[in-house]
Amino acid sequence: MSDYLRQGSYLEVSAPPLALRASEAMRVGDFKQAIDLFKRLVKQDARTEWRDALAEAYAERARTLAAKGMFEEAEIALSKAAGPDGTIRDPLLYVQCLVKRGQVHKAAELAVKYVVNDKVPAATAPQLAELTAALWLVAPVPLAPPADQQSEGGKWIEHARVAHQTLTAWIEGKPQQEIDLLLSRIPLRSAFRGLRLSIKSLMTAPEDPARARLRSASLCRRTKSSALTSAPRNARARMSSTSATARQPHQWQRPARWIGKYHKVQSGDAH
């Protein structure tokens, strides 16, 4: 629930009875009722506070629906909570709903749009940036030059391009020194750090399987608790497959097999 609602702005003496009932509905988690009441308030007086409260009620309703696995309904609720310029109130949840419904390309396009334009709430920005990185590797969309290269969106685009170059070099079997140079351009704080760690683990596997397994296990633990857990099953498999590769070091020389899982998603086979 938004800070605006937590502060009890609708509990003021001057607040109309509908606002008091709507605030109470939000407090007890009856978001469907809150939506109905805020709709009535907006019809009576389309002031900004009522419109914002209605959007928040829709967003809370969407979160409840998503928690129940009703992703299509949650997506619809979030669409109704969009601002006048079409901005989604909770872009991370919206993208997650699209992914859960198998709309990977649409999810990638929307996610990139929000990350690049820095239109993500600060609380969920890191999660969405990481999820967007995974989606972009599954379903690349064109990246326009950023207006500000030093912005978070600008840095994300730069890291995306380097990640793509790194992945291409690895698939083509380029010398390890060349790949290491590209990997060094992906900071450990980057949303693409999972790719950096995964490829590094795979390159380590032939020389030191034990070290590769430890590195892969650490990556998988972090991945499970990150936004990537909302990505398609095959996208997650791509990250976790480093453990199996470490047990079979000779497979690192055939990276196309590791990448193949992503091609299934691109062709519409997400199973």
VENPE-V373512 format. One record per residue. RES is the residue in three letters. PSI is psi in whole degrees, 0 to 359 (NA if undefined). OMEGA is omega in whole degrees, 0 to 359 (none if undefined). D_FIRST is the distance of its C-alpha to the first C-alpha in Angstrom with 2 decimals. Layout:
RES:PSI:OMEGA:D_FIRST  RES:PSI:OMEGA:D_FIRST
//
This chain:
MET:143:183:0.00  SER:158:178:3.80  ASP:327:181:6.67  TYR:318:181:8.23  LEU:325:180:6.60  ARG:328:183:6.82  GLN:354:177:10.26  GLY:37:183:11.26  SER:336:183:12.78  TYR:0:182:13.68  LEU:7:178:15.52  GLU:156:183:18.27  VAL:325:184:21.70  SER:353:183:22.20  ALA:140:179:19.21  PRO:157:182:20.64  PRO:322:179:20.53  LEU:322:181:18.54  ALA:321:178:15.68  LEU:317:179:15.87  ARG:321:180:15.91  ALA:319:178:12.98  SER:319:179:10.86  GLU:320:178:12.37  ALA:320:177:11.77  MET:319:183:7.97  ARG:321:183:8.62  VAL:0:177:11.09  GLY:16:177:9.50  ASP:75:188:12.06  PHE:332:177:10.44  LYS:316:178:14.04  GLN:319:180:15.00  ALA:320:179:12.18  ILE:313:180:13.43  ASP:317:182:16.92  LEU:318:179:16.40  PHE:328:175:14.77  LYS:317:180:17.62  ARG:322:178:20.07  LEU:318:180:18.77  VAL:322:178:19.14  LYS:325:180:22.62  GLN:320:184:23.57  ASP:103:185:22.40  ALA:49:179:20.96  ARG:158:185:19.60  THR:319:184:17.16  GLU:326:179:14.38  TRP:320:179:14.60  ARG:319:178:14.80  ASP:320:180:11.75  ALA:321:178:9.76  LEU:317:179:11.66  ALA:320:179:10.94  GLU:322:178:7.14  ALA:318:177:8.19  TYR:318:181:10.71  ALA:317:178:8.76  GLU:321:177:6.84  ARG:320:179:10.44  ALA:319:179:11.95  ARG:321:178:10.46  THR:316:180:11.77  LEU:317:180:14.99  ALA:321:179:15.54  ALA:335:178:15.34  LYS:2:181:18.07  GLY:10:181:20.11  MET:72:190:19.81  PHE:325:179:19.59  GLU:316:179:21.36  GLU:323:178:19.15  ALA:321:179:16.00  GLU:319:179:17.90  ILE:317:180:18.73  ALA:318:179:15.23  LEU:325:178:14.27  SER:322:179:17.55  LYS:342:180:16.70  ALA:2:182:13.61  ALA:148:179:16.11  GLY:176:180:17.05  PRO:331:180:20.59  ASP:7:178:22.01  GLY:1:181:20.69  THR:127:179:18.17  ILE:137:184:15.70  ARG:323:180:12.03  ASP:80:184:11.89  PRO:328:179:15.64  LEU:311:180:15.78  LEU:321:180:14.50  TYR:315:179:16.75  VAL:318:179:19.67  GLN:320:178:19.25  CYS:319:178:19.45  LEU:318:180:22.55  VAL:315:181:24.10  LYS:333:180:23.64  ARG:5:176:25.40  GLY:9:181:28.19  GLN:67:187:27.66  VAL:315:182:28.30  HIS:318:178:29.96  LYS:320:179:27.33  ALA:317:180:24.65  ALA:316:180:26.86  GLU:313:182:27.42  LEU:317:182:23.80  ALA:315:179:22.83  VAL:319:180:25.79  LYS:314:183:25.00  TYR:319:181:21.58  VAL:315:182:22.89  VAL:323:182:26.06  ASN:3:180:24.54  ASP:43:180:22.00  LYS:37:184:19.16  VAL:135:175:16.72  PRO:138:184:13.68  ALA:325:184:15.33  ALA:329:184:13.23  THR:3:183:14.49  ALA:312:180:17.73  PRO:320:180:20.11  GLN:316:181:19.09  LEU:322:179:19.47  ALA:320:181:22.69  GLU:318:177:24.14  LEU:320:179:23.32  THR:323:178:24.77  ALA:315:179:27.83  ALA:317:180:28.48  LEU:320:182:28.05  TRP:327:177:30.30  LEU:333:176:32.97  VAL:312:186:32.83  ALA:80:182:32.81  PRO:137:174:33.81  VAL:154:181:33.08  PRO:140:179:34.92  LEU:115:179:33.64  ALA:152:177:34.52  PRO:131:182:35.59  PRO:147:177:32.66  ALA:326:179:32.84  ASP:107:183:32.21  GLN:339:181:33.52  GLN:354:177:32.05  SER:167:179:28.44  GLU:321:178:26.23  GLY:320:179:26.81  GLY:319:178:30.50  LYS:322:180:30.78  TRP:317:180:29.09  ILE:316:179:31.73  GLU:315:180:34.52  HIS:327:178:33.52  ALA:317:180:33.23  ARG:319:178:36.75  VAL:321:179:38.12  ALA:318:179:36.50  HIS:318:178:38.20  GLN:319:180:41.47  THR:313:181:41.22  LEU:318:179:40.58  THR:316:180:43.45  ALA:321:181:45.76  TRP:317:179:45.04  ILE:322:182:45.60  GLU:0:177:48.83  GLY:33:179:50.04  LYS:160:180:50.34  PRO:146:183:51.69  GLN:325:180:49.35  GLN:320:180:49.97  GLU:319:180:48.69  ILE:320:178:45.54  ASP:322:180:44.97  LEU:319:178:45.24  LEU:318:180:42.51  LEU:326:181:40.27  SER:344:179:40.67  ARG:359:176:39.01  ILE:102:182:35.71  PRO:153:179:34.03  LEU:344:176:32.59  ARG:359:181:29.26  SER:154:175:29.39  ALA:343:180:27.21  PHE:15:182:30.64  ARG:331:179:31.63  GLY:320:178:31.58  LEU:316:179:34.40  ARG:311:182:36.29  LEU:323:181:36.21  SER:311:181:37.09  ILE:321:178:40.08  LYS:320:179:41.23  SER:318:181:41.20  LEU:325:178:43.18  MET:334:179:45.70  THR:333:188:46.12  ALA:312:183:46.72  PRO:331:184:50.46  GLU:323:185:51.28  ASP:79:182:49.14  PRO:321:182:47.51  ALA:315:179:46.33  ARG:320:180:44.51  ALA:320:180:42.99  ARG:318:179:41.73  LEU:316:180:40.08  ARG:319:181:38.43  SER:318:180:37.31  ALA:319:178:35.96  SER:318:179:33.92  LEU:316:181:32.54  CYS:322:179:31.67  ARG:318:179:29.79  ARG:322:182:27.66  THR:321:182:27.23  LYS:331:182:25.97  SER:6:183:23.01  SER:180:179:22.28  ALA:343:181:20.83  LEU:342:178:24.34  THR:346:178:23.87  SER:354:180:22.16  ALA:167:180:25.31  PRO:153:183:28.17  ARG:318:182:30.30  ASN:331:177:33.25  ALA:319:178:31.39  ARG:322:180:30.41  ALA:328:181:33.99  ARG:321:179:35.22  MET:315:186:33.64  SER:345:184:34.66  SER:350:179:38.14  THR:330:179:39.34  SER:314:180:40.01  ALA:323:180:42.39  THR:323:179:44.02  ALA:329:178:44.65  ARG:339:179:46.49  GLN:76:190:48.55  PRO:330:184:49.26  HIS:340:184:51.53  GLN:347:182:48.69  TRP:338:181:47.26  GLN:355:178:50.13  ARG:66:185:48.80  PRO:337:182:45.30  ALA:330:179:45.33  ARG:324:180:44.80  TRP:324:181:41.59  ILE:337:186:40.41  GLY:327:181:41.46  LYS:327:180:38.29  TYR:326:180:36.43  HIS:329:177:39.07  LYS:319:179:38.34  VAL:319:181:34.75  GLN:329:181:36.13  SER:0:176:38.57  GLY:358:179:35.95  ASP:95:183:36.70  ALA:11:183:33.50  HIS:NA:none:35.00
//
